[in-house]
Amino acid sequence: MREPAVIDAHHHVWDLSVRDQDWITGPELAPIRRDFALDDLAPDARAAGVTATVLVQTVPVAEETPELLDLAERADLVAAVVGWTDLTRPDVTEELARLRGLPGGRHLVGIRHPVQGESDPGWLLRPDVRRGLAAVADAGLVYDLLVQAHQMSACVKAAADHPELTFVLDHLGKPEIAAGRLDPWRDEVRALAALPNTVCKLSGMVTEADPAHWSVDTLRPYADTVLDAFGPERVMFGSDWPVCTLAATYAQVVDTARELVGGHDSDVFTETARRVYLSRVGGRNSRT
């Protein structure tokens, strides 16, 4: 098997005829309120040197994850899947095992929940959620953190309470880039990065910035913060396609990330994602 040259550690697909994406609302998101298939991504990925991707869930619906796993089993481009399951269900351990046993189940490497939409800022710290996180760790999977900047303190506590589980921070924790605000997000990122079981995705920046006026310079303070805090060996590139198309083309996102990471391409574009995600394909487990 040829080793991937570049891994895109975060993208989505959806078909609105199969399932509504109820988070795509309002005029700002109207351009992505249509179907996006893997065939739409593949040419841009190839042109950018991407040969493996991580497909990530979009909605907290039980039927979606089996569909993503089946797609990964049939598609050469998709190497791994971060899916969803209800962490609070009493039989979460059995449900994770069931997902791993489905067609394509060997591609399941992580679980994610849209914590950013939870009204309880301490949702990650609830006893029923903590039990679910422990089950994710026992299954040899990682947990992706989809949170807003104000929820970062709960992420730090959750990661400290579950040292056996690798936590992956999506989209840098969504700092307020459009407002040019670094604090208190910067301190929270540093606190999270101080825990060895944490990783950060260099993703989602162009849509957290002003979509019409972003530049490499406006993104650099945020990228530098995570690169300094985590070190490039715990940072990975993700396009966040097709959401990124609200502000940039796929090629622009890749080129911008390359400029931001400087000489750390090998870690950020390949090695971190290979270690954190691809090493778990087929049930293998590698602690971070």
N, C-alpha and C positions, 0 to 999 in steps of 0.2 A: 504493500500500500504506500503510495506516494505521500510524504509528509506535507501538510498544508503550508503554503507560503505565507498566507495571511488569513487570520481567523476574524470574522466579524462576529463578535460575541453577543450581539443584541439586535434582533430584527423581528418583525411581525408579518403575518399574512392574515387576511380575512375575506370572507365572502358574505356580503350582506343578504344574499338570497338564502343562505343557510342560517345566519344568526345576526341579529342587530348588534351593532357596537354602540351601546347607549351612551357612551362617553363622548362620542363624536357629535357635539351639538354646537350651535351658534355659528355665526358667519366666519369667525377666524378659522374654524376647523372644517368648513364646508369643502375646501379642495380635496380633503382626504375622505370625504364621505362617499366612497365608491369602493369597488372590489380591488384588492391587491393580491396577486398570486405570485408564487415563487418564480414563474416564468417571466414576470415583470422585473424581478430583481436580478435574475441570473446574468443578463448581458452586462449590466453595470458592475456587478460583482466581479465578473471575469475581467472586465476592462481595468478594474482596480487591483487586480492580482489576488483577489479573494478566492480561496478554493475550499473553504469550510465555514459554516455559519452555525450560530446557536439561535434556534427559533424559540421565541418567548411568548407566553400566554398574553391575552389581552383582556379577557373578561372572566369573572369568577363563576363560570358555568361548567358543571362536571363533564358535559359532553365534549368540550373543546379539547381537552388534553389528549384523549384517545385519537382524535382527528389529527392533531399535530404529530403524535407519535407515528401514526400510519403514514403521514406525509414524509417524515424523516426516513422511514424504512424504504420508501420508494424513490426518494430524491438523493442523488449523489452529493448535492451541495450542502444539505443540512446534516451536520454531524451530531448535533445534540439538541435536546429540548428542555426548556424550563417551563414546567406546567403548573397547573393549579389543582389543589384539592382543599376541602374545608378542614383546616387545622383543628377545629374545635369538635369535629365529629368523634364520638367515643371509639369508633373502629378505625381511626386514621392509620394505624400500623397495617391493618389488613388491607385498607384501600390503597396504600402505597405499594404493597406487594402485588395487588391486583393490577395496578397500572404497569408495573414492571413486567408482568406476565402477558400483557396485550401484544398484538402485532406492533412491532416497533418499540416495545417497552424497554428494550436495551438502551435506547437513546435518551431515556429520562435521566437527567443529571441534577435537576434542581426543582424547587417549588417556589412559587411567588404568589403573594396576595396583594391586592391594591390597598395597602395600608393608608396611602395618601387620601383615600376616601372615607376612612373611619373617623367618626366624630370624637372617639375616645383617644386622646393623645398617648395614653398608656396601653393601647390595644395589645402591643407586642408583649406586655408584661402580665396580661391576664393569665390566671392559672390554667385555663383550658387551652390557651394559645401556647403557653410554655410547654404543656404536655405534647402538643402537636409538633413544636420545634424539636423536642427530644426525639420524637418518632422520625422526623426527617433526618436527623443525625444518625440514628440507629440504622436507617435504610441506606446510609452511605451517600446521601444526597447533600446538596448545598441549599442555602436559602437566600433568595434574592430580595433585597429591601427596596420596595417602591414606596418612597416616603417624600413628604415635603420637608423643607429645611427646619420647620418648627418641631418636627417629630424626631429629630436626630438624637436628642438626649435619651429617648426610649430605646433607640437602636444601640446606643453605647451600653446601656444597662442590659439589654437582651444578649448582646454578644459577650459581655462579661459573665453573664449567668450561664451561658452555654459554650464553654471553651472547646467542646468536642465538635461543634458545628461551625462550618465555614459560612460566613455571611458576606454576600456580595452587594455592595451599595450601587444601585442603578442611578445613572444620570447625575453622579456626584452628590446625590441627596437634594437635587433641585435648588441650588442657590439662586438668589434673586439677581441674576445677571443683568436683566433689563434695567434694574434700578441701580446697578453698580454697587450693590451692597455685599460686603464680604463677611461682616460680623453680625450676629454671633455664629453664623454657619462655619466660619474658618476654625474657631475653637472646638466646635463639636466634631468636625472632620478629623482634627488632630487627635481628639480623645478617642474616636473610633479607630483610627489608624494605629494608635498605641497598643491595641489588642492584636495579637498575632494571628487570630482566626478571622481576619477581615480583609476584604479585597474591594477595589473600587473600579467601576466602569467609567471610562472616558467616553461618555455618550450623552446625548440629549442637550448639549450645550447650546446649539444654534436655535433651538426653540424656546429655551429659557431666556435667551437674549432677545433684543428687539429684532424680530424677523427681517425687517427691512433695512436695518442699519448695523448689523453685527459685523465684526471684523476679527481677525486673529488677535489683534491687540486687546479688544474688549473681552475675549475669552481667556487670554493668557494668565491673568491673576488667579483664576479658578483652576485652570489646568496645572499651573505651577504649585498651587496649594496642595492638590492631591498627589502630585508627583513627589513633592518634598515630604509629605506626611507618610504616605504608604511606601514610597520607593517604587521605581518602575517595575520591579519584579512582582508587585502586588497591584498593578494597574493594567487594565485590558481595554482595547478599543471595541466600541460598539457603535454601529451607525444609527440605530433607532429608526431605520427605514420601516415603513414609509412616512412615519411622523416627521422625520427630518426634512421631507420634501416641502413642508410648509415654509421653510426658510432657506433651503439649499439643495443642490443636486447631490446625488450619492458621491460623485467624484469630488465635489467641493468638501464634503464632510471628511472623506478619507484624506484629501490633501491638507486640509486644515489640521487634522489630528497629527499628521506626519510633521507638520511645521511646529506644532506645539510640543511634541515629545522629543524633538531634537535627535540626539544620537541613540535614543532608547527604543528604536523600532522593533528590535527582535523581542524584547520583553513585552512591550505593550501590544504589538500586533500579532504575536504568535505564542510566546512561551507561557505567559500567564494564563491565557485561556486554555491552552493545551493542558496545563497542570491542573487548573481548577475544574474545568468542564470535561474536556475530551478524555482525560484519564479515567473518568467514571463511566464512560460508555461501555455497555456490556456488563455493568455491575462492579467494575473495578473501582477502588476507592483510594484516593490520595489526599491525605490531610494537607492543608495549607498552613 
